Amino acid sequence: MSKPSGRWAQFRAPAIAALSLAISFCGMQSARSETDKLRIAQQFGVGYLPLIVANEKGFVEEEARKLGIKPPTIEWLRLSGAAAMNEALISGGLDFATAGITPMILTWDKTRSTAKIIGIAALGSMANVLTTSNPNVKTIADFTASDRIALPSVKVGFQPILLQMAADKAFGKFDKLDDLTVSMPHPDATAAILSGRSEITAHFTSPPFVQQQLATGKVRAVLNSYDILGGPHTFNVVYSTTRFVNDNPKTIEAFVSALDRANTWIAANPKDAAALYIKAESSKLAPDFVEAIIRDPNVRFTTAPEGAQKFADFEAKVGLIKQAPARWQDMFWSGLKDKPGS
């Protein structure tokens, strides 16, 4: 083979160096670091305790270090209702949204060809209860046009879809009670129904607001969500966009591991967990009261979804989503596939 000409020989070494640098840069791009900021929004209530514990204990950051990635700077936000969560997530204002499992399923279905929302993990299973201050209401059939049922987000939230499931069973018309519902955060609705001076005569709510209301003797339970589903079910979930999940696989893994650690810690330290909840929520509830809720055998903190398929099948049945998934795993991050979900 002939030797390179003088001109080519002059530029050959720099050209090879430049090519090597380009290849190296491309490799760095494909193995780029994950997000350095994580924006997580949560709502109100004991159902969000795993997030509170993970935040206070720094579990997400610790799990990120274990996986060899730089811990992201986490911004913990508060929003009320699935509608606000979804708007913020889809517009790019959030990385992780939290809401009831039923509105997550609605958003998963609605965004199949756009943002492609996907569940990251369940936060826990616990019964939600429909309470009332109206002495004439014994069952949902007793509500009249003068009643108003408060819940965080009308039509798209977790509680309104539970109410629709109950109405479907009772009346054969899933949306029969929709006109009576009013959007209101749980703390505000609790204050309203207990005041006796509000138009709010009922509230579909979650712990600790259920227990707080019932303890006063001013309201009573009308309906329990475990009865509607025929057993325990996931209450709320964390979800994100498929793009964010795919771009940040180790961040997702670290986050779910942090939730698993938080759940284990809550089970082992219910008294301390109650104290963390009271501090984070600036709650005036007694520590023993909150601890009793955490110890309730019907309250279970787990990242495994429960009853997800039942919720999806109902939403498909009444036309709230176009098609139910073939299995619950289709709606969630692949890392959950081996968990004992349903």
C-alpha positions in Angstrom: 0.0 0.0 0.0 1.3 3.5 -0.9 2.0 6.0 1.8 -0.5 8.9 2.2 0.3 12.0 0.3 1.9 14.8 2.2 -1.3 16.8 2.4 -3.4 13.8 3.7 -0.6 12.9 6.1 -0.7 16.4 7.4 -4.4 16.3 8.3 -4.8 12.5 8.9 -4.0 12.5 12.7 -6.2 15.5 13.5 -9.1 14.0 11.5 -8.8 10.7 13.3 -8.8 12.5 16.6 -11.8 14.5 15.7 -13.7 11.3 14.6 -12.8 9.6 17.9 -14.0 12.6 19.8 -17.3 12.6 17.9 -17.8 8.9 18.6 -17.0 9.4 22.2 -19.5 12.3 22.4 -22.2 10.2 20.8 -21.5 7.5 23.4 -21.8 10.1 26.2 -25.1 11.3 24.7 -26.6 7.8 24.6 -25.5 7.2 28.2 -26.4 10.7 29.4 -27.2 11.3 33.1 -30.8 11.2 34.2 -32.9 14.2 35.3 -31.3 16.4 37.9 -34.7 17.7 39.1 -37.8 15.8 40.2 -41.2 17.6 40.7 -43.7 15.6 42.6 -47.2 16.7 43.6 -49.4 15.1 46.2 -52.8 15.7 47.7 -54.1 15.6 51.2 -54.7 12.7 53.5 -53.1 9.6 55.1 -53.1 7.9 51.7 -50.1 10.0 50.8 -48.1 9.0 53.9 -45.5 7.0 51.9 -44.6 10.2 50.0 -44.3 12.1 53.3 -42.0 9.5 54.8 -39.9 9.2 51.6 -39.5 12.9 51.6 -38.7 13.3 55.3 -36.3 10.4 55.4 -34.5 11.2 52.2 -35.2 7.7 50.8 -35.4 8.8 47.1 -32.0 10.4 47.3 -30.5 7.4 49.1 -31.9 4.9 46.6 -30.6 7.0 43.7 -27.0 6.9 45.2 -27.3 3.1 45.5 -28.0 2.9 41.8 -25.0 5.1 40.9 -26.9 8.2 39.8 -26.7 11.7 41.2 -29.7 12.3 43.5 -32.2 14.7 41.9 -33.2 17.9 43.6 -36.8 17.2 44.6 -39.6 19.7 44.6 -42.5 18.5 46.6 -45.8 20.3 45.6 -49.4 20.3 46.8 -52.3 20.2 44.4 -55.9 19.1 45.0 -57.9 17.0 42.6 -57.0 14.8 39.6 -58.0 17.5 37.1 -55.3 19.9 38.4 -52.8 17.1 38.5 -53.4 16.0 35.0 -53.2 19.5 33.6 -49.9 20.2 35.3 -48.4 16.8 34.3 -49.4 17.0 30.6 -48.3 20.6 30.3 -44.8 19.7 31.6 -45.2 21.4 35.0 -44.8 18.1 36.9 -42.8 14.9 36.6 -44.9 12.8 39.0 -48.6 13.3 39.6 -50.6 11.6 42.3 -54.4 10.9 42.3 -56.9 8.2 42.7 -56.4 5.1 40.5 -59.6 5.7 38.6 -58.6 9.2 37.2 -55.2 7.8 36.4 -56.9 5.1 34.3 -59.0 7.8 32.5 -55.9 9.8 31.7 -54.0 6.7 30.6 -56.7 5.9 28.1 -57.1 9.5 26.9 -53.4 10.0 26.3 -52.6 6.7 24.6 -51.5 8.6 21.4 -50.2 11.8 23.0 -48.5 12.1 26.5 -49.0 8.3 27.1 -49.6 8.5 30.8 -48.4 5.4 32.8 -48.7 4.4 36.4 -45.5 4.3 38.4 -46.7 2.7 41.6 -49.6 2.4 43.9 -49.4 4.2 47.2 -51.8 2.0 49.2 -55.1 0.3 49.7 -57.7 1.8 52.0 -61.5 2.2 52.0 -63.1 5.5 51.1 -66.4 6.3 52.7 -69.4 8.4 51.7 -70.6 10.3 54.8 -73.7 12.5 55.3 -75.1 15.0 57.8 -78.6 14.6 56.4 -80.6 12.5 58.8 -83.0 11.5 56.0 -80.2 9.8 54.0 -79.7 6.1 54.8 -78.6 4.9 51.4 -77.7 6.6 48.1 -81.2 6.2 47.0 -82.3 8.8 49.6 -80.3 11.7 48.1 -82.5 14.4 46.6 -81.9 17.5 44.5 -81.2 19.6 47.6 -78.2 17.5 48.7 -74.7 18.3 47.6 -71.9 15.7 47.7 -68.4 17.1 48.1 -65.3 15.4 46.6 -62.0 16.6 45.3 -62.7 16.6 41.6 -66.1 16.0 40.0 -66.5 13.3 37.3 -62.8 12.6 36.9 -61.7 12.0 40.5 -61.5 8.7 42.4 -64.5 9.3 44.6 -66.9 10.4 41.8 -66.1 7.2 39.9 -66.7 5.1 43.0 -70.0 6.9 43.3 -70.8 6.1 39.7 -70.0 2.4 40.4 -72.4 2.5 43.3 -75.1 4.3 41.3 -74.7 1.7 38.5 -75.4 -1.1 40.9 -78.3 0.7 42.6 -80.0 2.4 39.7 -78.6 0.9 36.5 -77.6 4.4 35.7 -74.0 5.2 36.5 -74.3 9.0 36.3 -77.5 9.4 38.2 -75.9 11.3 41.1 -73.3 13.3 39.1 -75.4 16.5 39.3 -75.2 16.5 43.1 -71.4 16.5 43.2 -69.2 19.5 44.0 -65.5 19.9 43.8 -63.8 20.7 47.1 -60.6 19.6 48.8 -61.0 17.1 51.6 -60.0 19.5 54.4 -62.5 22.2 53.3 -65.3 19.7 52.7 -64.7 18.2 56.2 -65.0 21.7 57.7 -68.1 22.4 55.6 -70.0 19.3 56.5 -69.2 19.5 60.2 -70.2 23.2 60.4 -73.8 22.5 59.6 -74.0 25.9 57.9 -73.1 24.8 54.4 -74.9 23.4 51.4 -72.7 20.4 51.7 -74.7 17.5 53.1 -72.4 14.6 52.1 -68.7 14.0 51.5 -67.0 11.0 49.8 -63.6 11.0 51.4 -60.6 9.1 52.7 -58.6 8.7 55.9 -58.2 10.6 58.2 -61.1 12.7 57.2 -63.6 9.8 57.4 -62.5 9.0 60.9 -62.4 12.7 61.9 -66.0 13.2 60.8 -67.4 10.0 62.2 -65.8 10.7 65.6 -67.9 13.9 66.0 -71.2 12.1 65.8 -72.5 14.7 63.4 -72.3 12.5 60.4 -72.6 8.8 59.6 -71.4 6.5 56.9 -73.6 5.8 53.9 -71.3 3.7 51.7 -67.9 2.0 52.0 -65.8 1.6 48.8 -64.6 -1.9 49.8 -68.2 -3.0 49.7 -68.5 -1.5 46.2 -65.4 -3.4 44.9 -66.0 -6.5 46.9 -62.7 -6.2 48.8 -59.6 -4.1 49.2 -58.5 -1.8 46.4 -55.8 0.7 45.6 -56.8 4.2 46.6 -54.2 6.4 45.0 -51.2 6.1 42.7 -48.2 7.9 41.3 -48.1 8.3 37.5 -46.0 10.1 34.9 -45.5 10.3 31.1 -44.0 7.4 29.2 -41.3 9.7 27.9 -40.2 10.7 31.3 -40.2 7.0 32.4 -38.2 5.9 29.4 -35.7 8.8 29.8 -35.1 8.2 33.5 -35.2 4.5 34.2 -32.9 4.6 37.2 -34.8 7.5 38.7 -38.0 5.5 38.4 -36.4 2.5 40.0 -35.0 4.6 42.9 -38.3 6.3 43.5 -40.3 3.0 43.7 -37.6 1.5 45.9 -37.9 4.5 48.1 -41.7 4.0 48.4 -41.1 0.3 49.3 -38.7 1.4 52.0 -41.2 4.0 53.3 -44.0 1.4 53.4 -41.7 -1.0 55.4 -40.8 1.8 57.8 -44.5 2.8 58.3 -45.4 -0.7 59.3 -42.5 -0.9 61.7 -43.0 2.6 63.2 -46.7 3.5 63.1 -46.3 6.0 66.0 -43.4 7.8 64.4 -45.2 7.7 61.1 -48.2 9.4 62.7 -46.0 12.1 64.0 -44.5 12.7 60.6 -48.0 12.9 59.0 -49.2 15.5 61.6 -46.1 17.6 61.1 -46.3 17.5 57.3 -50.0 18.3 57.2 -49.9 20.8 60.0 -52.7 18.7 61.4 -54.5 19.3 64.7 -55.4 15.6 65.0 -54.2 13.7 68.0 -51.2 11.5 67.4 -53.0 8.5 68.8 -55.9 9.1 66.4 -53.7 9.1 63.4 -51.7 6.1 64.7 -54.9 4.1 65.0 -55.7 4.8 61.3 -52.2 3.6 60.3 -52.6 0.4 62.3 -56.1 -0.3 60.9 -55.8 -3.7 59.1 -57.9 -2.3 56.3 -55.2 0.3 55.6 -52.3 -1.2 53.7 -49.4 0.7 52.2 -48.1 -1.1 49.2 -46.7 -0.2 45.7 -48.6 -3.2 44.2 -51.9 -2.1 42.5 -55.0 -3.8 43.8 -58.3 -3.9 41.9 -56.9 -1.9 39.0 -58.5 -4.3 36.5 -61.9 -4.0 38.1 -61.8 -0.2 37.9 -60.7 -0.3 34.3 -63.3 -2.8 33.3 -66.0 -0.6 34.8 -64.8 2.5 33.1 -64.8 0.7 29.8 -68.3 -0.7 30.4 -69.8 2.7 30.9 -67.8 4.4 28.1 -65.5 6.5 30.3 -62.5 4.9 28.5 -62.5 3.4 25.0 -61.1 0.0 25.9 -60.0 -1.7 29.0 -56.4 -3.1 29.1 -56.0 -6.8 28.7 -54.2 -6.9 32.1 -53.5 -4.4 34.8 -49.7 -4.5 34.0 -50.4 -2.7 30.7 -51.2 0.5 32.6 -48.1 0.5 34.9 -44.3 0.7 34.8 -42.8 -2.6 33.8 -40.9 -2.9 37.0 -44.2 -3.7 38.9 -45.0 -6.7 36.7 -43.9 -9.3 39.2 -45.7 -7.7 42.2 -48.9 -9.4 43.4 -51.2 -6.9 41.9 -54.7 -7.2 40.4 
